[in-house]
Amino acid sequence: MSTKPSKILDTFPNPKPERDYEIRFECPEFTCVCPKTGQPDFATISISYVPDQICVELKSLKLYLWSFRDEGAFHEAVTNSILDDLVAATSPRRMTVIGDFYVRGGIKTIVEATHIKPNA
């Protein structure tokens, strides 16, 4: 497996698809770039989800999150993009992504985006 940033999210079969259980990840060193100033933005990205049939593989998630380092994106856009990509890759029963961004211009931003599978 590569050690370079990548938009590819690898998955594996859920070992207990008959049970609801929650998986949580935290990335305290997330970085992206402010699309207005070009300055780096720093955040803690927290992901929690209840898998259905498949789970996301951890190293690919790390490389995926690294792929945002040089991308310009507003906090709201990057948080929702992470949720959209993870939902597309894993089709979870439930998933929440929280972007807890450090202070920029005197304002701290926290963005929370949630997906709930219909009929889950």
C-alpha positions in Angstrom: 0.0 0.0 0.0 1.2 3.5 -0.8 2.3 6.0 1.8 1.4 9.0 -0.4 -1.8 11.0 0.0 -4.7 9.4 -1.9 -8.4 9.8 -2.5 -8.9 6.0 -2.5 -10.7 4.6 0.5 -10.1 0.9 0.9 -12.7 -1.2 2.8 -13.1 -4.7 4.2 -16.1 -6.8 5.2 -17.8 -6.0 8.5 -16.9 -8.9 10.8 -20.3 -8.5 12.7 -22.8 -7.1 10.2 -25.7 -8.5 12.3 -24.8 -6.2 15.2 -24.9 -2.4 15.6 -21.6 -1.2 17.0 -19.9 2.1 16.7 -16.4 2.8 15.3 -14.7 6.1 16.1 -11.6 7.7 14.6 -9.9 10.9 15.5 -7.3 12.8 13.4 -5.9 15.6 15.5 -3.4 16.7 12.8 -5.8 17.4 9.8 -4.7 20.2 7.6 -6.2 21.9 4.5 -5.8 25.4 3.0 -8.0 28.4 3.3 -9.4 29.1 -0.2 -9.4 32.9 0.4 -5.9 33.4 1.9 -4.0 30.3 1.0 -3.0 29.9 4.6 -3.1 26.5 6.3 -6.1 25.5 8.3 -5.7 23.0 11.2 -8.4 20.8 12.7 -9.3 17.7 14.5 -11.5 15.5 12.4 -13.6 13.1 14.3 -15.5 10.3 12.6 -18.0 7.9 14.2 -20.1 5.4 12.3 -22.1 2.2 12.6 -21.1 0.0 9.7 -23.4 -2.0 7.7 -21.7 -4.6 5.4 -18.3 -3.0 5.1 -15.8 -1.0 7.1 -13.2 1.6 6.1 -9.5 0.5 6.3 -7.5 2.7 8.7 -4.3 3.3 6.6 -6.3 4.3 3.5 -8.4 6.7 5.7 -5.1 8.3 7.0 -3.9 8.7 3.4 -7.3 10.0 2.3 -7.3 12.7 5.1 -3.7 13.6 4.1 -4.9 14.3 0.6 -6.6 17.5 1.8 -3.3 19.2 2.9 -2.8 21.2 -0.3 -6.5 21.7 -1.2 -8.3 24.9 -0.7 -11.7 24.3 1.0 -14.0 26.1 3.4 -14.5 24.3 6.7 -18.1 23.4 5.8 -17.2 22.0 2.4 -14.3 19.9 3.6 -16.3 18.3 6.5 -19.2 17.5 4.2 -16.9 16.2 1.5 -15.3 13.8 4.0 -18.7 12.5 5.0 -19.9 12.1 1.4 -16.8 10.2 0.4 -16.9 7.9 3.4 -20.6 7.2 2.9 -20.0 6.4 -0.7 -17.3 4.0 0.2 -18.9 2.2 3.1 -22.7 2.8 3.0 -22.9 2.9 6.8 -26.1 2.7 8.9 -25.1 6.0 10.5 -22.1 8.3 10.3 -21.1 11.6 11.7 -18.0 13.7 10.8 -17.0 16.6 13.0 -14.5 19.2 11.8 -13.2 21.0 14.9 -11.1 23.8 13.3 -8.6 25.9 15.1 -9.1 29.6 15.5 -9.0 31.6 12.3 -9.6 35.4 12.4 -10.6 35.1 16.1 -13.3 32.6 15.4 -13.3 28.9 16.1 -15.4 26.8 13.8 -16.9 23.4 14.5 -18.8 21.7 11.6 -20.8 18.5 12.2 -22.3 16.6 9.3 -24.4 13.4 9.7 -25.7 10.7 7.5 -28.5 8.2 8.5 -29.2 5.4 6.1 -32.9 5.3 5.2 -34.7 2.4 7.0 -31.6 1.8 9.2 
